[in-house]
Amino acid sequence: MKKLLKNRKASPLLEEGLLLGIAAVAFSVVLSIVAGVLLGIKGYYSSFGSNMGNSLNDILKQIGDILYQIGKWLGIG
């Protein structure tokens, strides 16, 4: 029985395997966090661009309406 307990040849292999498994899990967690952040940034900028385009169209429409009213007051339009 003592001879069986002192046989520790597989101990380093087991330790390396566990460390590799932990490293793989940590790497996948970091990779998923980075991917989530990048997707969030992409979504923010795409919605920012469409909102900016809509806001610009609204501003131009309001400027057009103001110019139309000024033209009506001056008797041009």
The 8 nearest C-alpha neighbors of each residue, nearest first, counted from 0:
[[1, 3, 2, 4, 5, 6, 7, 8],
 [2, 0, 4, 3, 5, 6, 7, 8],
 [1, 3, 5, 0, 4, 6, 7, 8],
 [4, 2, 0, 1, 6, 5, 7, 8],
 [3, 5, 1, 6, 2, 0, 7, 8],
 [6, 4, 2, 3, 7, 1, 0, 8],
 [5, 7, 3, 4, 8, 2, 9, 10],
 [8, 6, 10, 9, 5, 4, 11, 3],
 [7, 9, 10, 6, 11, 12, 5, 13],
 [8, 10, 12, 7, 11, 13, 6, 14],
 [9, 11, 13, 7, 12, 8, 14, 15],
 [12, 10, 14, 13, 9, 15, 8, 7],
 [13, 11, 15, 9, 14, 10, 16, 8],
 [12, 14, 16, 10, 11, 15, 9, 17],
 [13, 15, 11, 17, 16, 12, 10, 18],
 [16, 14, 18, 12, 17, 13, 19, 11],
 [15, 17, 13, 19, 14, 18, 12, 20],
 [16, 18, 20, 14, 19, 15, 21, 13],
 [19, 17, 15, 21, 20, 16, 22, 14],
 [18, 20, 22, 16, 17, 21, 15, 23],
 [21, 19, 17, 23, 18, 22, 16, 24],
 [20, 22, 18, 24, 23, 19, 25, 17],
 [21, 23, 19, 25, 20, 24, 26, 18],
 [24, 22, 26, 20, 21, 25, 19, 27],
 [23, 25, 21, 27, 26, 22, 28, 20],
 [26, 24, 22, 28, 23, 27, 21, 29],
 [27, 25, 23, 29, 24, 28, 22, 30],
 [26, 28, 30, 24, 25, 29, 31, 23],
 [29, 27, 25, 31, 30, 26, 24, 32],
 [30, 28, 32, 26, 31, 27, 25, 33],
 [29, 31, 27, 33, 28, 32, 26, 34],
 [30, 32, 34, 28, 33, 29, 35, 27],
 [33, 31, 35, 29, 30, 34, 36, 28],
 [32, 34, 36, 30, 35, 31, 37, 29],
 [33, 35, 31, 37, 32, 36, 38, 30],
 [36, 34, 32, 38, 33, 37, 31, 39],
 [35, 37, 39, 33, 38, 34, 40, 32],
 [36, 38, 40, 34, 39, 35, 41, 33],
 [39, 37, 41, 35, 40, 36, 42, 34],
 [40, 38, 36, 42, 37, 41, 35, 43],
 [41, 39, 43, 37, 42, 38, 36, 44],
 [40, 42, 38, 44, 39, 43, 37, 45],
 [43, 41, 39, 45, 40, 44, 46, 38],
 [44, 42, 40, 46, 41, 45, 47, 39],
 [43, 45, 47, 41, 46, 42, 48, 40],
 [44, 46, 48, 42, 47, 43, 41, 49],
 [47, 45, 49, 43, 48, 44, 50, 42],
 [48, 46, 44, 50, 45, 49, 43, 51],
 [47, 49, 51, 45, 46, 50, 44, 52],
 [48, 50, 52, 46, 51, 47, 53, 45],
 [51, 49, 53, 47, 52, 48, 46, 54],
 [50, 52, 54, 48, 49, 53, 47, 55],
 [51, 53, 49, 55, 50, 54, 48, 56],
 [52, 54, 50, 56, 55, 51, 49, 57],
 [55, 53, 57, 51, 56, 52, 50, 58],
 [54, 56, 58, 52, 57, 53, 51, 59],
 [55, 57, 53, 59, 54, 58, 60, 52],
 [58, 56, 54, 60, 55, 59, 61, 53],
 [59, 57, 55, 61, 60, 56, 54, 62],
 [58, 60, 62, 56, 61, 57, 63, 55],
 [59, 61, 63, 57, 58, 62, 56, 64],
 [62, 60, 64, 58, 63, 59, 65, 57],
 [63, 61, 59, 65, 64, 60, 66, 58],
 [62, 64, 60, 66, 61, 65, 67, 59],
 [63, 65, 61, 67, 62, 66, 60, 68],
 [66, 64, 62, 68, 67, 63, 61, 69],
 [67, 65, 69, 63, 68, 64, 70, 62],
 [66, 68, 64, 70, 65, 69, 63, 71],
 [69, 67, 71, 65, 70, 66, 64, 72],
 [70, 68, 66, 72, 71, 67, 73, 65],
 [69, 71, 75, 76, 67, 73, 68, 72],
 [70, 72, 76, 74, 68, 69, 73, 75],
 [73, 71, 69, 74, 70, 68, 75, 76],
 [72, 74, 70, 71, 75, 69, 76, 68],
 [75, 73, 71, 72, 76, 70, 69, 68],
 [74, 76, 70, 73, 71, 72, 69, 67],
 [75, 71, 70, 74, 67, 73, 68, 72]]
